[in-house]
Amino acid sequence: MRTLIPSSHTPATITTPQTRRRRRFFIHSSAKRSDSFANGSRSSDWQSSCAILSSKVNSQQQSESLIPAVNGYNSSLNLVPFDNNNNNKSIQSKTKPLSITDLSPAPMHGSNLRVAYQGVPGAYSEAAAGKAYPNCQAIPCDQFEVAFQAVELWIADRAVLPVENSLGGSIHRNYDLLLRHRLHIVGEVQFPVHHCLLALPGVRKEFLTRVISHPQGLAQCEHTLTKLGLNVAREAVDDTAGAAEFIAANNVRDTAAIASARAAEIYGLEILEDGIQDDASNVTRFVMLAREPIIPRTDRPFKTSIVFAHEKGTCVLFKVLSAFAFRNISLTKIESRPNHNVPIRLVDEANVGTAKHFEYMFYIDFEASMAEARAQNALAEVQEFTSFLRVLGSYPMDMTSWSPSSSSSSTFSL
């Protein structure tokens, strides 16, 4: 069986001489590297790109020509970086999250890495971005898709987005966006989530009538809130830090937020209860996204993420899994999502039957680098049973140690 040799200039092709159909399948990979602009014939391209991205769009026609429509909206990017050292200013001076309808051309590349995350300053995603890329310039975005777009449009160099939580499970929205967009997973970071109950100074728990937070935050603290005797309404908002910001900005004194201690510091709130998550081992896994893939290596543990589908339903799933089992490749995750292109399949081949099957896309993470022959051969076999296969990224595993007790002692890892 031929091994799979990825190329940095053309989509990698998986072929197997033994197949009767002689099908060719393309694993999507980037055709360029950003640093190629800096030399030779690409210098003029680099200068032109920088000029376009740094210029102001003065007309709707120019805006449409430079920035593609996002969910049907033609928009310009209006980005104001967040200053982590500016915590003592008033709430009105805080950075407004990047909006999908409020976009502007990207600034010139600076010395600091610009990392997009979903939420407002004080969100766990911001802290995860800081763990993944220390001393980075964190860029808040009000939606997951805006973070994807920020990287694609060169407003940010990376995006750090959650994909699963040890209590709440997978963040399905981001799995769908990984397939829709052409970014590559270049790393992962596991971040402990340490929830606090926050309110305005002087507010007492017995006077609370409502607790607000992200749906995951509410679910992860449900039993603890009951034990505290808080018989209050629980209301979901977009993110944990956004809940804290809302209380502070509107001077709401009958409402508490579930968020991080850093959010309390930023928005001037008091911590009524610390560590209110139901399980101390509450960890969220984030992936780091970039425009270009990294070169896989074998000198450290790597993980590879793929997505595949088959036109004949889920009967091939066992065959796909056996391709990894026979090569002693461990799978760390398997996730199914509806196939939006073909959501339903009729049982009758003539399309006149009444019984229907759901069609799925399957996301798999496995512990192997694409630089290893066993991983290349496994994917070469997988493509024999699938109608679609894409490598989302091959990247270093997060091997940092963590214990539940360490999260409460950190001022940033909240």
N, C-alpha and C positions, 0 to 999 in steps of 0.2 A: 504494500500500500504506500502510495506517495505521501511524503510529509508535506506539511503546509508551510510555505515560506512567505510570510507577510511582506508586502512591499510598501514603501513609503510614498510611492508615486502613483500606483494604480491599485484598484480594489483587489484584495487577495482572492485568489480563485482556488476553491477546493475541488479537486477532481480525483476520481478513483478509476484506475484502469479496468477493474473487474466489473464495473457497472455496465449493464446492457444498454441502458438508455444514453450513456455518455453525456450525462447532464453536467452543465457547468453551473456552479453556484458562487455568488460573490459575497464575501464577508466585507461589510462596509468598513472602510478605514479611510483615514484622511490622505489626501493626495499631495499635501504640501506641508512644509514646516514654516512656522512664522519667522524663524531666524534667517530663512533664505532671502528675505527681503533685503537683508543688510549687506549683501555682497553682489558683485557682478551686475548682470543685466536686470536684476530685480530692484535696484536702487530707485529707479524712476517710479516703479509701481508702488514702492513703500512711501515715497514722498507724496504721490498722488493720493494714496489712501489716507495718509495723515491729514492732508489738506482738506479732504472731503469730510472726515470725521470731526475735525476741529472747527469747521466753518459753521456759521449760523444759517439756518434755513429761513429765507426771507419770503418765500411764497409757497403756496400749497402744492404747486406743480413741482418745485424743487424738492419739497418734503417727500412727495410720493416717489420721486425718482431715486432718492437716497435711502429711504427707510421703508421696508415693506410693511404692508398692512398686518396688524395683529388682531386676530379675531374680528376681522371686518372693520377695524378702526385704523385710519391713517393718522399717525401721531408723530410728534417730535419729542425727543428725550430732554428732560429738564432735571439734571442731576446735581445735587449738592452733597458732597462727601460729609460723613459724620465724623466729628472730632471726638475721640474717646476721652480726651483730657478736658472737655468742656462740660463737665457734669454739673456745675454749680449755676449755670445760666437758667433763665426762666424756661418753662415748658414751651412757651410760644417760639423760642429760638431753636428748639430741637429740629433735627432733620426730618423733613417730610419724606415718607417712604416713596420710592420710585413707583409710579403708577403706570398702568398699561396704556392709559390715555394721556400721559404726561411725560413724554420722552424727548431727549435732545441729543445732538451728536456727541460722541465720546470725546473726552479730553485727550491730550497727547499722553503717550506712555510716560510714566514717571519712574522713580527708583523703587517705589513701594508697590507690592502686588495688590491689585484691586480685586476684592472678593465679594461677590453678590450673595446675599442670603435673604430668606423670606421673613418678614416681620419688621419690628421697629427696634431701636437700640434697647438693649436689655433682654432681648429674646435669647433663648437657648441656642438658636441657630447662629447668632452673632458670636456667642462664646465658642461654639464648635468651629466656626471659621477662624477664630483666634488660636484655637488649639491646632488646627490643621496648618495654618499659615501664620506663625507668630509675627507681630509687627506689621500685619497687613492693613490695608485701608478697606474697612468693611463698608459695603454699600447696601443699605436696606432697600428691600423691594416689597411691595404690598401683595404680590401674588407669586406663586411658584413659577408660573410661566414667564413672568417679567424677569426673573433671575436667569432663566434660560436665554431669553432674548438679549439680556444685558451682555452676556458672554458672546453670543453670536454677532452682535453689533459692535463688538470691541469696546464697549463701555466698561466691562469688567474683564479681568484676565481669567478668573476662576469663579465657580459657583459652588457653594457648600449647601447641600439640601438633604433633609431626612428621608430615609426610605423605609425604616422599620423601627419599632419600639418593642422592648422586651415585654411590656404589659399590653399595649394597645395593638400590636401587630403591624402590618404593612401600611405604608402611606400610599394608597393606590394611585392617587393623582400623579405622583412623581414617576411611578412606573409607566403610566400612559404617556407622560411627557418625554421620558427617555426614548420611547419609540417614535414619537412625533418629531423630535428635534435630532440634530446631527452632532450633538456633543459627545465627548468620550469620557468615560470614568477613568480617572487617573490616580485615584486613591480613596481610602475610606478612613473614617475616624469614629470611634465609639465614645459617646459622651454621657456621663452620669447626669441624671435629671434630679435636681433637689428642689422640691416645691416649698414655697412659703405662703402663708396667708397674710396679705398686705391690705392696709387701710390708711386713711388720712390720720395725721397725728391727733391724738386725743380720742379717737373712736374706740369704743369698747365692743367686744364680741357680742355681748348680750343685746346690743342695739342694732345689730345687722339684720337686714331683711332680704339680702341678696348676695350671692357669690358669683362672680363672672370669671371666665377663663376660656382658653381653647378647649374644645370638646375632649381632647385627649387629657388635658390637665384636670378637668372635672372628673373624668372617669378614673384617673389614677389616684384621686384623693377621696373618692366617694365614701369609703368606710371610715376614714379618719374624720371627715367632717361630721359624720353621724356620731362617732364617739365623743367628739367635742361638744355635742348637744346643739349643733347649729341647725335648727329647723327652719331653713331659709330656702328661698327660690334659687335655682341654679341656672344660669344663663350662659350660653355659648357665644363666644366672639371669635374674631379671626386668629388671634394669637395671644399668648400669655402676657407678654410685655405690653401689648396693645391694650389689654384690660387694665393694667396699672396706669398707663398713660391716660386712658379715658377717665378714670376716677380722679386723677390729679388735675387734669385739664378742666373738668366740669365741677370740681369741688363736691363730689357725691359722698355724703357722709353716712349713708345707710348701706353701703355696698363695699364688699371686700373683693380682692383679686387673688387668684392663684398664679403666682409668677416667681421669678428668681429674686434672691437678695440683691443682685445687681440692679434689677428693675426698681426695687425699693429705693436704692441709692440714687438712681438717675432721676426718678420722678418725685422724690421727697416723701415717700410713704414710710409707715412704720410696720415692722414685722410683728404681727399678733401671735403667730405660731410658726415655728421653724420645723422643716422636715416633715411635712404633712402627707407625703406620698404613702400609699398603702403598703408598698413594698420598697425596702431600702435598695434592693438591686434593680433599680429602674434606669435602664440605659437605652439611649437612642443611637442608632447607627446612621451616620451621614456619609454621603459619597461626595467626592470632589470631582467637578466637571471642568473640562477644558475644550478648546476648539480642536486641539491636536492630541492624538494618543501619545503615550509614552512608549519607549522601546522596552519590551518585556525582557526580564533577566532571570537568572537561575541561582543567583548568589544569596537570595533571601526568599522567605515564603511569599508567594504571589497568589492572587485570587483572580478568576476570570468570570465575567458575567456575560451571558448570552440570552437571546430571545429567539424562539422558533415557533412555527405553526405547521400544520399539515392539512391539506385539502380534504382528506378522508376521515377527519375526526380525531378522537383521542386514542384510537386503538394502537397507535405507534408509540405511545408514551413509554411502554415497557421496553421496546426495542431501543429507544433513545437512551433510557437510563442504563440499559445493559452495556452500551458503548463505554460508559464511564466505569461501571462496576468491573468489567473484564480487565480494565487497565489500572484498577486500584486507585481511582480518582475519587476523592471524597466530595460529596455535594453538601454545601452548607445551607442552601435555600432553594426551594422550588415554589413558584408563585404562578397561578393561572389568572388571566384577565380575559374578558370577552374580546373576541376578534371583531373590531369595529367594521372592518371591510366586509366580512361574511359572518354576521352574528348568529344566523340560524341555518341549519342544514336539514333538508328533508330526507327522510329515510328512503323513500322510493326514488330510484334513479331517474324516473320520468317526471319527477317533481309534481306528482299528483297524490302522494301519500299524505296522511294526516299526522303521523308521528314525526316529531322534530327533535333534533339534537342541537345543543348549544355548541358553538365553535369558540375555541380558546387560543390565546397566545400563551406560551409558557416561558417564564423567566427562570433561569437557573444560574446559581453561583456555584462554582466548584474550585477546589484548592489545587491549582496548577497554573503554571505560567505558559503563555502561548509560545515561549521560547523552547518548551519541552516537546520532544517528539510525541510523547504519549498524548498530550493535549491536542496537538495537530491531527494525529491519527484518529482520536476520538471524534473530533468535529468532522473529519472527512467521512467517518461512518455515519454520523448523525445526519449529514446532508443527504444520505441515501434514502432516509425515511421522511424527510421534511420537504415542504414546498417553499419555506422561507426560513432563513437563518441569518442572524446578525450578531456579531461580537460587539457588545456595548463597551467593553474595556478589559484589559488585563493589567493589573495594578498591584502594588505591595499591600499586604494585609496589615491591619492595625494590630500590632503585637504588644502595645503598651499595657502594663499591669494596672489593675484597678480593683479597689475593694470598697464596699458600701460606706465604711467609716471615713474614707478619704474624701468623699464628696462634700461632707459638711464642713470640713476644715479649709476648703479652698474658697477664696473670694471671687474667683472667676468661673470655676467649674461648678456652677450652682445647680 
